[in-house]
């Protein structure tokens, strides 16, 4: 599975990241380039996962709207970085 996630350009589900981290005896934060402490990073993941679970229960049209909004913000950020 590790080979699959390293070589296939997909998003790795958080639960899979956690399983891989546990198998390798490292913290989840070891997979990410971040200067924050691992406890700060794990707290952020927990907060986002809770939000994602709530979003999953919304109507499809609302989920699509949230996705469009996130994509717009990310694209805006990319343009700032490249411009």
C-alpha positions in Angstrom: 0.0 0.0 0.0 2.8 2.4 0.8 4.2 1.9 -2.7 0.8 2.5 -4.1 0.4 5.8 -2.3 3.9 6.9 -3.1 3.6 6.3 -6.8 -0.1 6.9 -7.7 -1.1 10.6 -7.5 -4.1 10.3 -5.3 -5.1 11.7 -2.0 -4.4 9.3 0.8 -7.3 8.8 3.2 -6.4 10.0 6.7 -7.2 6.7 8.3 -4.7 5.0 5.9 -2.1 7.6 6.9 -2.7 6.8 10.5 -2.3 3.1 9.9 0.9 3.5 7.9 2.3 5.8 10.6 1.4 3.3 13.3 3.1 0.5 11.3 6.2 2.6 10.9 6.1 3.7 14.5 6.1 7.4 13.6 3.7 10.3 14.2 1.3 11.3 11.4 3.1 14.6 11.2 6.2 12.9 10.0 4.6 12.6 6.5 4.1 16.4 6.2 6.5 19.3 5.8 5.5 21.5 8.7 7.4 23.4 11.4 4.6 23.1 13.9 4.7 20.6 16.8 3.2 17.2 16.1 0.5 17.8 18.8 -0.5 21.0 17.0 -0.7 19.3 13.7 -2.7 16.3 15.0 -5.1 18.8 16.7 -5.7 20.5 13.3 -6.3 17.1 11.7 -8.9 16.2 14.3 -10.7 19.6 13.9 -10.7 19.2 10.1 -11.9 15.6 10.3 -14.8 16.6 12.5 -15.8 19.3 10.0 -15.5 16.8 7.1 -17.8 14.4 8.9 -20.4 17.1 9.3 -20.0 18.1 5.6 -20.6 14.5 4.5 -24.1 14.7 6.1 -25.1 17.8 4.1 -27.1 17.8 0.9 -25.1 17.1 -2.2 -25.7 20.6 -3.5 -24.3 22.1 -0.3 -21.3 19.8 -0.5 -20.7 20.9 -4.1 -20.9 24.5 -3.0 -18.4 24.0 -0.3 -16.1 22.3 -2.7 -16.4 25.1 -5.2 -15.6 27.7 -2.5 -12.5 25.8 -1.3 -11.3 25.4 -4.9 -11.7 29.1 -5.5 -9.8 30.0 -2.4 -7.0 27.6 -3.3 -6.7 28.8 -6.8 -6.6 32.4 -5.6 -3.8 31.4 -3.3 -1.9 29.7 -6.1 -2.2 32.8 -8.3 -0.8 35.0 -5.5 2.2 32.7 -5.2 2.9 32.6 -8.9 2.2 36.2 -9.6 
